[in-house]
Amino acid sequence: MKEKLVRARRSDDGVLVQILDNGSEVEMKVERIAADAPVPRDEEGMTEDQFARMKPVPAVKRLRWKLSLSQQQFAERFRIPIGTLRDWEQGRTEPDATARAYIKVIAFDPDMVAQTFQRDDESVALTKALAS
């Protein structure tokens, strides 16, 4: 039997949801066709202890998945140091209030944020060219 890995998290109301490739979420349900069908190892379910130890997926990681960007691409596009992004995603640190606000702006309109940086880069290049 081919194994399939899925990304999942526990929602605020305690429901286990699968995070799809496009960033959307669906409630996870395991249904067997026949009551006597063998249960594959990956569908046996979790114990309460295992479920309680699950860690939520950080919002910035879910956003990066939704935008289909690698850590490197996300960090470069939105000018976030790669080490900081990794720390946030791995739960070693959490974004401060300013960073959380910035992440919300990126989530609201990622293209606008990227275009703003692009225009800024073009302006700096033009200023340097005029100064020389």
HELIX and SHEET records of a PDB file:
HELIX    1   1 ARG A   41  GLU A   43  5                                   3    
HELIX    2   2 GLU A   48  ARG A   53  1                                   6    
HELIX    3   3 ALA A   59  LYS A   66  1                                   8    
HELIX    4   4 GLN A   71  PHE A   78  1                                   8    
HELIX    5   5 ILE A   82  GLU A   89  1                                   8    
HELIX    6   6 ALA A   97  PHE A  108  1                                  12    
HELIX    7   7 PRO A  110  ALA A  131  1                                  22    
SHEET    1   A 3 ARG A   7  ARG A  10  0                                        
SHEET    2   A 3 LEU A  16  ILE A  19 -1                                        
SHEET    3   A 3 GLU A  25  GLU A  27 -1                                        
END                                                                             
